[in-house]
Every structure is written in structure tokens, then in C-alpha cells.
Amino acid sequence: MVKNNGGTAVRTDLRLFGSTKVLVLAALLIALSIVLGKSLAFNIGNSIRISLENLPILMAAVFFGPFIGAAVAVSADIIGCIMAGYAINPIITLGGACIGLIAGFLAQHLLREDTKLFPGLLGCIMPAHIVGSMLIKSVGLYIYYHKPVEVLLLRIPIYIGTGLIETYIICLLLSSKAFAAELQKVRKK
């Protein structure tokens, strides 16, 4: 299980910024987020997009901590917008950063050896989606693009569903002893 306890958590997370292995994996997660969010998304009309673009952000947050999770989110949003020709919406970028920060901070405190993995991950991922996706990003869509509130309310069941899928995928990865062992090697500088 991936976790840090106490005051060493912030130092460990910041130390990971200097790791070449973590940098390479973060870059791969950024690329994966862009592909999942821009190329493999399901668009319903002009207002609703269903994607797993937050899965790599959540993976970075759970695996490497809140700061790397937030950095992956901000980088993926800015690079993805530039590549797709979208205007950068700072409120949506902030929402992505909050997803990484919240999931990472909660993972440090909720994922313990004695905690069941799926409920622990769900306790990290769903609050991150509530704050980042359902609230902050919806405000950004409302302010910048004047999306109707009725349409924005559809984001709630969408992110409940995608949050469950993302939790299940991350749970499968962390349940694999081989994956967990390799992840621990990467986390050790």
C-alpha cells in the first residue's frame, strides 16, 4: 500500500520531485490524461463529456502524493488545451489541481495497512471529485461558457460513476503484489 505518515509525508513528496523515475512516470501520466480526456472522451452534445482523464491524476496523487498529483493535473490541463486548441480556463485548471491535492492528502491519511483498499481509495477519490470536478470545474464551466445549471447537475452522476471506475482500476493495480513492489522501488530515490 502507498502511504506516508506524519510530518515526513511532505518531505517525502517533495523529495519525489527530484526523482528521474517519478518525473518520467509523471510525464507518462500527463500524456495518458491528455489522451483519455481529449481523444478517448465520449461527447454528448456540446455540454457533456465523459472521460477517464482524471484517472492518471488520481494515480499520481495516490502513488506519489498530493503535490505530484496536482502538478500532473495542471500540466495535463494546460498542455491538453494547447494541443487541442482550447482556451485555458484557470478555474478548470484549479479544479484539476484540487483533485490531485485532495486525493493525495487523503491517501496519506486513509490508506493504512489495516484499511480495506477499495473503501480507503473510495474515501480518497470521491471527495476529490466532489470538490474538484463537481464543484470547482462546474463553476468554471458556468462562468466561462455559461453552461446551464441543469446540464451541470448531470456532472454529479457522471463523476460518481467515473469515480467508482477509477477507484476500481487503482484498487486492481495496488492489489497486484508485483505492481506494488515496482511502485515502492520507484518511490525510493
C-alpha distance (Angstrom), angle and dihedral (degrees) to the residues before:
residue distance angle dihedral
M1 . . .
V2 3.80 . .
K3 3.76 114.3 .
N4 3.76 146.2 127.5
N5 3.78 124.6 -153.4
G6 3.75 133.5 -151.6
G7 3.78 127.7 -16.0
T8 3.79 93.8 -23.9
A9 3.81 91.4 70.5
V10 3.81 95.5 81.4
R11 3.82 92.8 44.3
T12 3.80 91.2 49.1
D13 3.80 92.2 48.3
L14 3.79 92.6 48.6
R15 3.82 90.4 46.4
L16 3.80 88.7 57.0
F17 3.82 89.1 63.3
G18 3.81 87.1 70.2
S19 3.80 94.2 52.0
T20 3.79 115.7 104.3
K21 3.82 91.0 -155.3
V22 3.79 92.0 53.9
L23 3.81 91.0 45.3
V24 3.80 91.0 53.9
L25 3.80 92.4 46.9
A26 3.82 90.8 46.8
A27 3.82 89.4 52.4
L28 3.81 90.0 50.8
L29 3.81 90.3 49.3
I30 3.82 89.8 50.1
A31 3.80 90.3 52.0
L32 3.82 91.1 46.7
S33 3.80 91.3 50.4
I34 3.81 90.7 51.7
V35 3.81 92.3 49.4
L36 3.81 93.4 45.9
G37 3.80 92.8 45.2
K38 3.78 102.3 41.0
S39 3.81 107.6 23.3
L40 3.81 106.3 27.0
A41 3.80 99.3 38.2
F42 3.80 123.8 119.5
N43 3.79 110.7 -130.5
I44 3.78 119.6 -156.0
G45 3.78 106.5 -166.7
N46 3.78 117.3 -47.9
S47 3.77 96.7 -53.4
I48 3.80 111.5 47.8
R49 3.80 126.3 61.2
I50 3.79 122.3 176.8
S51 3.79 115.6 -160.7
L52 3.77 144.3 137.0
E53 3.81 92.5 -125.1
N54 3.81 90.4 129.7
L55 3.82 93.8 55.9
P56 3.85 93.9 84.5
I57 3.82 90.1 44.8
L58 3.79 90.8 52.3
M59 3.80 90.6 45.8
A60 3.81 90.7 52.9
A61 3.81 90.7 47.8
V62 3.80 95.6 48.1
F63 3.81 95.5 40.0
F64 3.82 100.4 39.8
G65 3.79 107.9 15.2
P66 3.79 139.9 -99.9
F67 3.80 99.1 -61.7
I68 3.79 95.4 53.9
G69 3.81 89.3 42.4
A70 3.81 90.0 54.6
A71 3.82 92.3 44.3
V72 3.82 90.9 52.1
A73 3.82 90.2 49.1
V74 3.79 95.6 49.4
S75 3.81 93.3 43.6
A76 3.81 93.5 47.4
D77 3.79 92.3 48.9
I78 3.80 96.1 47.6
I79 3.82 96.0 41.9
G80 3.81 92.1 42.8
C81 3.80 92.4 51.1
I82 3.79 92.0 48.6
M83 3.81 92.2 48.1
A84 3.81 93.7 47.0
G85 3.80 93.9 43.0
Y86 3.82 94.7 -116.0
A87 3.78 124.4 143.7
I88 3.79 111.5 -108.8
N89 3.80 109.8 -110.7
P90 3.84 106.4 -156.1
I91 3.80 92.6 -158.4
I92 3.81 91.6 56.3
T93 3.81 89.4 45.9
L94 3.81 88.5 52.1
G95 3.81 89.7 49.8
G96 3.80 90.3 54.2
A97 3.80 91.2 48.6
C98 3.81 89.6 51.2
I99 3.81 90.2 52.7
G100 3.81 89.7 56.3
L101 3.81 94.7 42.4
I102 3.80 97.0 46.3
A103 3.80 96.1 43.5
G104 3.81 90.9 46.7
F105 3.80 95.7 48.1
L106 3.80 92.4 45.6
A107 3.81 91.5 47.3
Q108 3.80 89.6 56.4
H109 3.79 90.3 55.9
L110 3.81 105.2 30.8
L111 3.80 103.3 40.6
R112 3.78 104.8 79.6
E113 3.78 130.5 152.7
D114 3.81 90.9 -106.2
T115 3.83 94.4 48.0
K116 3.77 121.4 97.1
L117 3.78 105.4 -113.4
F118 3.82 102.6 -132.9
P119 3.83 97.1 48.6
G120 3.81 90.1 43.2
L121 3.79 92.2 51.9
L122 3.80 90.9 44.6
G123 3.81 87.8 54.5
C124 3.81 88.7 55.0
I125 3.79 100.0 42.0
M126 3.81 104.5 40.8
P127 3.84 96.6 53.8
A128 3.81 88.2 47.7
H129 3.82 90.0 53.9
I130 3.80 93.2 44.1
V131 3.80 92.8 54.7
G132 3.81 101.1 30.8
S133 3.81 104.9 32.3
M134 3.79 106.3 23.2
L135 3.80 98.9 37.3
I136 3.82 114.5 20.7
K137 3.81 99.2 32.6
S138 3.81 90.7 43.9
V139 3.81 89.7 53.5
G140 3.81 88.2 50.8
L141 3.80 91.3 51.3
Y142 3.79 90.8 47.7
I143 3.81 96.0 47.6
Y144 3.80 99.7 40.4
Y145 3.80 102.3 31.3
H146 3.83 102.2 22.6
K147 3.80 92.8 -128.3
P148 3.81 111.0 -178.5
V149 3.80 116.4 -104.7
E150 3.82 90.4 -124.1
V151 3.80 89.5 60.1
L152 3.80 92.3 44.7
L153 3.81 90.3 53.7
L154 3.82 87.9 62.4
R155 3.81 86.6 67.9
I156 3.82 89.6 72.9
P157 3.84 98.2 68.4
I158 3.81 90.5 35.6
Y159 3.81 92.3 57.1
I160 3.78 93.0 41.9
G161 3.80 87.7 56.6
T162 3.79 96.6 42.6
G163 3.82 90.1 44.2
L164 3.80 90.2 56.2
I165 3.82 91.2 48.2
E166 3.82 92.2 47.9
T167 3.80 91.2 47.5
Y168 3.80 90.7 51.5
I169 3.82 93.2 49.0
I170 3.81 93.7 48.6
C171 3.81 89.7 45.1
L172 3.80 90.1 53.7
L173 3.79 91.1 50.5
L174 3.80 94.8 48.2
S175 3.82 91.6 44.2
S176 3.78 89.4 62.2
K177 3.80 108.4 92.8
A178 3.81 90.8 -154.2
F179 3.81 92.7 52.1
A180 3.81 92.7 45.4
A181 3.81 90.8 50.2
E182 3.80 92.5 50.5
L183 3.80 90.7 46.5
Q184 3.80 90.3 53.6
K185 3.81 89.8 51.9
V186 3.79 90.5 53.1
R187 3.81 92.2 48.1
K188 3.82 90.8 54.7
K189 3.76 107.6 80.6
